[in-house]
Amino acid sequence: MRKILPVLSILTITACAPASDGNSQSMAMPDEATIVAALDTAVELFLTSWNAGDADALSTRYTEDAVSFLESRPEPIHGQNAIRTHFEAILGPDGSDYQTTQTAVRLGHEMLGPNLVAAYGTWETVYPDGAMTQNGFWSTVERITDGVAQIVLHTAGAYGEMN
């Protein structure tokens, strides 16, 4: 079931994508260079924010109505404020990921519709002593507006058990 969740989520988001308002510019697809630059900048912002333990900056990656499905949580996280609270909890002094660093690689992306892109990749989280805590996969549906990507839907899971 967990493996099909990202696919079902992407299909749901695609079906719910906003319709055109009749303005031909609102339906224009960003070019490939804009998409790649926006996604790469977004991944870098996520990693820089995570590594600094900055939940506020991390939450700016998400739209106000974003949904995050994490393997480690029994229920999805709804909304930018709840996502910020989640990051505060895990990155704070009592959190499971306090003072960890994260790396990630974007493996690819696909256009879903005007300004809507599915991206996917892998991640790894490391303790301050260099020991890996865990690694896994991620996928997002992102809305690109004026060259800036924001997460609408986020899924992530780990390979194997957490150390």
N, C-alpha and C positions, 0 to 999 in steps of 0.2 A: 504494500500500500504506500509506503513512504517513497518508493521509487516513482510511482505514478503521480504523486502529489504535485511535483513541479510542472509536469505536462498538463495536468488538469487545471492548475492555477494559471498557466500561460493561456490556455484556451479560454478560460473564464475572462481574463483581462482583455483578451482580444475581442471577445464577443461584447464586452462592456465598453470598448473604446468609444470616445465621444464621436458623434457624427459630425460631418462638415456643417458649418454655419452658412454655407453658400459662398464663402469667400475663398477663391481659388488658392490664395496664399496659405490659408489655414490647412489645406490638404497637401501642401508641398512637403516632400520628403527631404530631410537634411542629406547633403552629399556624404559620401563615404569618409572623406577626410574630417568633416565636422563630427560625424558619429564617433570615429575612432578617437579623435582628440577629446571629445566630451567624456567618453567612457574611461579612457586612460587617466584623465584628470580626476574623474570621480573615484576611481580605484585608489589613486595616490592620496586623495583627500581622506578617504576612509582609513587607509593604513596610517597616515600621519596622525590622524585624530585618535585612532585606537592606541597607537604606540605612546601617545602623550596622555592617555587616559581621559580624553576630553569628550565626555558624553554629549555635551551641547553641540560641539562641532560634528560629531558622528550623526546626530539626529538631523542636522541640516541636509544630509544626503537623502533624506526621505521626504516624500510629500506629506502634507498634513493628514491625508487619509490613507497613508500607506498601511500595508499588512505585511507582517513578517512571520513566516513559518520556520521555526527552528526545531531540529530534531531533539534538542535538549529540553524543550518546553512542551507540556501536554496540550496547550491551546495556542492559537495564533495570537500575536501581539497586534493590536489595532491602533493606528494613529501615531503621529510623530511624537506626541508627549509621552505616550506609553512606551514607545521605543526608546526615548531618552531615559526614562526611568529604568528600563531594563539595562541599558548600558551603564548607568550610574551604579546599579546594584552589582553588576559583574566586574566592573573596572575599579570600583571603590576599594578602600583598604580591607574590607571584609569579603570582597568578591573573589570568585574562583579564578578570574583572569587578571587580578591586581598585578601590575608591573610586568605583564607579559608583553611580548611584541608579536606582531602578526605580519606575515608576508602573504601575498596573493598573486596569482597569475590569471589574467583574463585569457581564456582559451579561444573564445569566439563570440560572435553575436549574430543575430538575425533581425531584420526589420519585421515588425508585426503590423505596422500601419503608420500613418503619418505621425511623426514624432514619437513613436513607441517602438522600443528596441528590447529584445531579450538578449541578455548577456549571461555568460557562464564561465566558470573557472574553478580553480583549486585554491586552498588556503592552508596555512600552517601557523600554529601558535607555539611560541617558545617562552620558557621561563627565563628569568634574568641570568641563571647560571648556564644557559645555552641548551638545556634539555628540552626536547620537544614535548609539549603537553598533548597535542593532537593535531591531526590534519584531516582535511575533508574537501568537500565540494560546495559550491555556491551557485545560485542562479538568481537573476533579477529581471524584472521588467522595469524599464526606465523610460521616463518621458524626457525628451530632449527639447528644451525651449531656449532659444537664443544661445545655443552652443553649450548649455549647462544641462547635465543629466541628473535627474532626481529619481530615486527608487519609488516605484508604485507598489511593487510586490517583491519580496525577498524570501528565498528559501536557502537553508544551509544545513549540512549534516556532516558528521564525522565518519571517517573510515575506521572501523574497529572501536575498541573501548578507549575511553579517556585515561591517560596516565595519572 
